[in-house]
Amino acid sequence: MDDVIILGAGIVGVATGIHLLRRGRSVTLIDKNAPGRETSFGNAGIIQREGVRPHPFPRDLAMLMQVGLHLSTAARYEPLALPRLAPALLKYWWASSPESYRKVVQSYAPLIGRSIITHADLMAEAGPDAEALVSKSGWLLAFRSDKGLRHEAEKARADQAEFGIAYKVVEWPELKTMEPGLKGGLAGAILWTDPWTVRDPGALVGEYFKLFQRLGGTFVSGAASGLTQDGGVWTTEVNGVRHSGRQAVIALGPWAPDVLDKLGYRLPLFVKRGYHMHYGTEGGAKLNQLILDAEVGYVLAPMARGIRLTTGAEFAMRDAAPTPIQLGRAESAARELFPLGERLDPEPWKGARPCTPDMMPIIGKAPRHEGLFVGIGHAHHGFTLGPATGELLAQAMTGEQPAIDVKPFGMERFLGR
């Protein structure tokens, strides 16, 4: 029997395992797929130190109309899923009110503040192959309209004053010098200089997993049967073999409800699905830095495989058939700005971002069971916050003082009083 069993080998599960192994715990990590091949694999590859403001539900009438009429590239919904999603989305809308959102940001900012620190820590120990995947030159939030650029510059100035977030306003002539491959159509961009970008997110999680193994962690490949507790011991079964631990961690991302529901934790979780595709370029064009086309709603990121285009949010059921409509729209918009070449993947990649109505992850002890801990619900910032979440969970599980106040991220906030 191990000290800890962890369900889920994405970046949260792997990082949690590393932090526990460093503290002398024996750890078994369990996943039906190879580590880092699900949600941790398909993102835009940003470690978003500037991301102190999680994505709120749109409250602007024009944006709501665009989404409602399926005109938006940034967000789309599947009509048949709405009856089941509506309760969580209503809470999401309420939490996005100006007063509620201010409180969310104040709680969320310290967690984001741990992102670069904790990634740098794991990279340093993982070794040069991990560090070689990273660029520390920031990323570009680009605007087609001067009005949008000026408005974002005001917000950036406020975030710099309040949270110390560094940025630079880049007008079109300078932006064209930085990115000669851009065709035009942009007023300029905000260059966020604090964040790091990764040219292969799945490979970085793979390097972290190698560190997990070097530290003595055990990996079990297969689908866990769930979790049961008996006499202070947590047990699951994988391919007919029982695995037990004195403590257990659920780090299953969008699949967490499959286990939590059976344990009596029916949480208002939902997913934002997303798609990506890799492209070549025409005429040898290069993209030096990641660009988010803010007023359309997609990302172009230079990756090891090519230029990765990632879409905005699709509100749909987790396991519903793919509907990559947003990808087609985003590709058309991206070709206006940059000379994308042929598609390099046979099919679009589809993933599901696990979300909570108040935009903040659930990190910490499950209140109705001893020895059960959870790290889920990171929405758009799972890749950013995986190592920070692992650090906080390991501290909670070993009785250490947490690096930040974890009370705002407790599961209790969704279970009533």
Disulfide bonds with the S-S distance in Angstrom:
none
